[in-house]
Amino acid sequence: MNEKLAARLMLRAGLKLLDIRHRTGIPTFIAGMVTSCGPQEGRCDQVINLDDPDRVAKFNADWYAMATDFGLFSADRRFLVALSPAIDPVFDQAREETDNWEDPAWWESVWGLVELLDDWDLAGAGAASHVLGSGYGYPEFAMSAIDGSVFVAGTVWQDSIGITVLPAPYCSPTLQDSARKSLGSRTVSENEDLAAWIVRGKDCT
């Protein structure tokens, strides 16, 4: 992970990168799968049409409201954001040229511990930076509370953009099933996170 590059790009979104976190017990790629969960698992969504001229402002407002209501932020407005090493063009080019393209090490995301600054813009500047999306007004990301108690995802659908929140994601049968199926096929650190995640889910009733 190019930490300096990630920090610069995150600042465009109004997020201060404080640290890169490994072995958190919270699998990053599992956090990106919340849209596969159903409402019976606690999933909540907010959707804005792509043709809405105010979609960036509405998305930002909805994200902040939902993140606040569901407990994404710590007391000092800190949380985790999944970061792909492919944000670095050098890494991305090397991955494209490798003969071992399917090696899970090329696809391992990490958690960035961030602090929400006063002047932030996830769906606009953040998405345009390609750290939190694919372009201005097209936010795509996975986030977690520091303790893994809630996941928040930004997604681009066919004709809309949306925010999906999943509280107590370790209790989700869908995510637990995905974790069990993935265990042993990821990197060493990811497998450790998956194992911890599966154990945590056993405490759910």
Phi, psi and omega in degrees: 000126176279093188294322180295318178295315179301319180296318180296316182291323179294325179299329178297331180273353184085028178240127178266116180282120184260329187192156170256127186250129173243159175050055179270347188080008180235100183294125183297317184290334175293323177298332179280002184252015185296334180288352175274354179274159180255168180298335178292346178264005178100003182296135175233141183230152169225129187236140177231133181295143179295333180273005176283118183296342180256022188296327180294311180296319181293318179299313181301315181295317180294319179299314182295319180296315182289320178298322179290312183296324185263000173084033176293322187274144167281181181299331179257026175061042177252150179197179183252141176234131177288130182239128177267136177295346181289356173293341177273116181303328179295314178296316182299318179294318179297321179295321180294329186266351184288152175274351181245053189298332183271000176302125183300339179297333178286345189243005184283117173271161178232166176269133170256124175279120184234160174239131179284120179276173183291325181255098184228158181201093183286310187284339180264271182297323180296315178292324180293334180286347182070012169270324182243021179169186183254002180161167182305124179084006180234071184283133176216119183196166172230134182227159178216148166297155184302326180267006179074016185280348177205142173250144175227128182234144171253135187220144172257120176263185183299317183229019183203170169239152185209162176243130177240129179242136177228105175285153181045055185297337178292344177268357182287120177302324180296312181288324177295321178296318178296321179297315180296321180291332183271341184301128180097347183251003182252192176288170181302312182292323178293320178297324176296317178296319179297317180298317179295321180296317179296317178298318180298324181293339180291344179276353182283146179246000000 
